[in-house]
C-alpha cells in the first residue's frame, strides 16, 4: 500500500514508524560499539526508543504497516515473527535451558543478543503460563533497550482479560504502556477486501461438488486413497499430497490434539493447503475452533495458498460465544486468503 492510499489514521501510524526507524538507524550508526557490548553491560545505559503497540479491528492495515516498517529498517539486528512462532521459539529455548537456575533469564539474554528490533504480529495472551513468561521477557527487553513493534486486536488494558490470576500480569501491561507508544487504528473498513477479485478457492457447502473441485486441483476425480505423512515427528493422514501442496480434512487438522508446532511445520513445508469438511462450529466445539483459529493464523502468516470446502460462508462458520472476537480475525483472513491478490504473494518459509 503506497502513502497515497493510506487513510488519515494509517498515515499517523506510518509517520511515527518512519520516525522510529530513523531514530533506530541513527542510534545504531552513531553507537555501533555500544550495541556490541555484553548483555549486562548494556543494561543501564541503552536508552533506545522502545517501539510501538498498534491495535485495532481486523483488516485495518496493522500488519501491513508493521511489515513496511520492518522491510524499510536498515538494520541487520532485527527480527519479524508471528506471536505463535515467537512463543514456540521461547518454549523450545526454555527446554534447552532446563538445567539452569534461572532458565527464563537465560532465554531473555539470548533473545536480546539476537535482535535489537523485534516485530511481533498478532500479540495476544491466553494462559497464565505464557502471561508470566511474557511479563519477564518484555521487562528484560525494555531494560536492555530492545525496540518492539507489535500488532494486536486488543488494547494493552484488555490483554489477558478475565484470565486466571490476571493481577500478576498487570505490571507487564503497565510496562508495555510505559515503554511503547500505543496507537489505535480505528474505523470499520477492512482494507484487505478492497478491490480484490475472488478466486474459486472457498467452496460451500462442503458437498460432493466441493470435493470434486478440490480433487481437480490435483488433476483427478474424487480421491479414494489416503496417505500417511509425518509432520513435527508425528503421523498425519492426508487425503492428497504433492510437491508443495497437501489436502487435509478439518477433523485431521483440528479435532485431534494438534500443536502450534504441527501447524508451523505444515505452513513451512507446503505452499498450498487444501482443507475439506470444515463444519459450523458452536460453543461445544471450542477446542477444535481454537485450533482452527491458530491454524489459519499460521497459514496466513506464512502466506500459504488456501483452498477450502466449508459448511457455510466464512462469516457464519463460528456460532459460539467464547471465541467470537478471535474468530472475527479468522473470518477476515479466510476472506482474504481466498482471493487472487492474496495468492499472488510469496510464500514465507520463516
N, C-alpha and C positions, 0 to 999 in steps of 0.2 A: 504494500500500500504506500503510495507516494505521499509527500507532505500535502500536495494539493487535494488529496482525497480524505485526509484526516478531518474529523469533526472538531469542534471547539475544545471539548474535554480531552480528546485524544491528543490534540496539539499541545495542551498544557503538560500532559504527562511526557510526551515526546521531547518537549523542550527541556524539562527537568532532567530526563535521562541523558540528553545530549550534554547538558552542563555537568552532570555527574561523570560522564565518560571523559570529558575534557579534564576535570579535576583529577581523576584517577590516572589518566595518562601523564599529566604534568607531574603528579606526585611520584610516579614510577620513574620518569625521566630524570627528575631532579634528585631523587633519593634512592637510586638503584642499589647502592651499597646497603642501605638501611633494610631493604626488602630481603636481603640475603643473610641477615643476622639470624642466629638461632632463635627458636620459638620463644624461650623465656626472656631473652634479651630484648625482644621486640615488645614485650608485654606492656610496659608502662609508657612507651614513647611514640607508638604509631597512632596517629590521630586521623587516619584516612577516613573520608566520608563513608558512612555506613550503608547507604543504599536506599532502596525504595520498596514499599509494600503496596502493590497495585491490586485493588479489589473491585468487584462489580459483577453484574449479571453475566450470564454466558453470552458469548458472541460479541462482546463489546470491543474486542481487539487487545485484550490484556497480553495474551501470549505473543501476538504479532509485535507489539511494542517492545516487550522484553527481548524477543529474538532479534529484533533490529538493533537494539542496544548492544546485545552480545556480539552480533556479527560485525558491527562497526567499531567495537572497542579494540584498540590497537595494543593489546597485551597478550602475552602467551600464558601468563599465570591466571587463566580464567577457566571456569567450568560451567556448563549448562546441563541441567539434569531435571527429569521429571521427579516429582516427590516420591512416587512409588520406588523408582530406581535408587533415589538417594537413601531411603530407609533400608532398602535391600543391601546397599553397599555398607551402610553403618552396621547393620546386624552381622554381616559377614566379617567386618573388621573387628567387631566386639568378640566374635567367636575365636578369632585368631589371637586375641589379647587375653584370653580367659585365665591365663596363669599370672597375669599382672595384678598388683594390689589394687590399682585403680584403672581398669581397662578403658572406661569411657574417657578418662583424661588422656590416655594414650591415643585413642582414636581421634579425639579433638585435635591433638598435636599433629597427627598425620594429615588431617583434613586442612588444617591451617597452612601447613607446608605445601600442600598440593595446589591450592588456589587462593589468590588474593582477592578474586572477584567470583562470587558464587551466584548463579541464577537458578532458581528453583521454580518450576512450573506446577501449578495446582496445589499449593500448600494447604494442608489440612491436618487435623489431629482427631483421631477416632478412638484411641485407647490410652489408658493411664501409663502403660509401659513406654509407648512412643512419646507421650507428653513429657515424661520425666527425662527421657533421652534428649529430646529436642530442647528442653529448658537448659540443660547443661551445655549442650553443643552451641546453642546460639549465644549464651553468655561467653563462652570461650571465643567464638568468632568475633564478637564485638570488642572484647577485651584485647584482642590481638589485631584489631584494625581491618578485619576482613569485610569487604563491602558485599552486601547481599541485596539482590533484586529478586523479588518473588511475586507470583500472581496467586490470587485466591478468589473464591466466590464469596468469602465472608470477611468482614472487617476483623481486626485483631481482637476486639472485645467479644466477638462471638465464636472464637476458636474454642473447640472442645466444649461447646455449650452443653450444659446438663450432663457433662461427663462425670464419671466416678472420680471422687477426690479432686474435683476441678480446682479447688482452692490452692492446691500445690502447684498448679500451672499458672496461676495469676501473676506471680512475679515474672515469669517468662513473657507474658503478654505486655507487662509494663516495660520490660527490657526492649521488646520489639518496637513499641511506640516511642520509646525514648531515643532509640538509635536509628530508626528508619523513618523516612518520610512516607506517611500513609496517604495514598492518593486514591480517590474513588472515581471509577468510570461509570457515570450514571447513564440513564437512557434505557429504552426498551428495545431498540432496533438491533437485530442480530446481523452484523455486517458480513458474517461468513456465508449467509444465504443470499446476499445481494448479487444479482447478475450472474448467478451460477446456473448453468443448464444441467438438468438431471440426466444421469446415465441410467441404464436399466440394471441397477445394482441392488435395489431394495425391492423384494418381491413379497407381496401379501395378497391373499392369505398364503399360509405355508402348506400348499396342497401339491398334487402330483405335477401340476403345471410349473410350480416354483421349483420342484425337484428336478424336473426335466431341464429347466433353464440353467440351474446350477451345474447339472451334468454336462450340458452343452459347452460350458466353459472349459471342460476337459476334452471336448470334441467327441462326446459319446452320448448314448442314451442313458436312461435311468441306471445307476450303478447297482451291482449285485454283490460285489465282494468288498470287504473292509480290510484295512491294512493296519498293522500294529507298528507304530513308530516310537522312538524314545526321545523325550524332551526332559531336560533337567534330571536326567538319570532315572526317569520314571516312564512306564509304558503309557501310550495314549492311542486310542483307536481312531484312525482316520477313515473317512468314507472314501476319499480320493487323495492322492498325493502325487506331486510332480515337481519339477525343477522350479523352485521359488514360489510354489503355490500349494495350498493344502485346504481340504474340505473337512470340517468337523461339525458334529452336532452340538446343539446347546447343552444337552444332557452331559455329553463328554467333557465339555469345557467348564460348565458352571454348576452342575448338580453334584459332581464329585468334588472332594476336598482339594481343589487346586490352590496353589500358592501364587504369590506375585512373581516368584522365580519362574514358574511354569509359563506364565504369560510373557515374561520378559524374553525367555528363550524362544518362544513361538514368534514374537514380534521381530526378534533379531534375525531369525533363520529364514522367515518367509516374507516375501514381498506382498503376496496376495493371500488373504484368508477368507474362506467361504464358511458361513455359519448357517445351518439349517435348523428348522423346527424350533425357532425362538417363540416361547409361549407368552401369553399375557400373564404378568406377574402380580400377585396380590401380597398382602402382608404375610400370608402363610409361606411365601416363597422368598423372604427377605435374604436368607443366606445365599441362595442362587442369584438373586438380584444384585446383591453386593458384589459377588464375583463378576457378574456381567458388567457392572459399572467399572470395576477395576480392569477387566479385560479390554473394554472399549477405550478407557484412558490410555492403556499401554499401547494398543494398536494405533491409536491416534498419534501419540507422541512419537512413535517410530514411523509415522506416515505410511502405514501398511494400507494397501488397497483392500476394500471390504465389499464382499457380495453377501447378501443376507436374505434369508427367507423367514418371515415372521408372521405370527398370527394376526397382527394388527399394525397399523402405522406406528412410527416411532413415538409419536406423542400420546399414544394410547397403550403402550406396552406395560407400563407400571401403573397399577391402580391401588397400591398400598399407601401408607402414610409416612412411615419412619424414614424412608429413603427418598421421599418426594423431591427434596431440594437437590440432592446429588443426582437424581435421575433427570432433572432438567438439563444438566450439563450433558448427560448421556444422550438425551433426545437431540439436543443441538448438534452434537458431534456425529450422531448417526445420520442426521440430515445432510451434514457437510460431507461426510465420508463417502456418500453415495452420489457425489456429483463429479462431473468431468473435470472441473477445476481442481478438486482435491486429488483426483487420480493423476494429474499432471505433475504433482510434487514428487520430489525424490525421496526414496526410502531411506530412513535413518537407521543405521546399524547400532550406533552408540547413543 
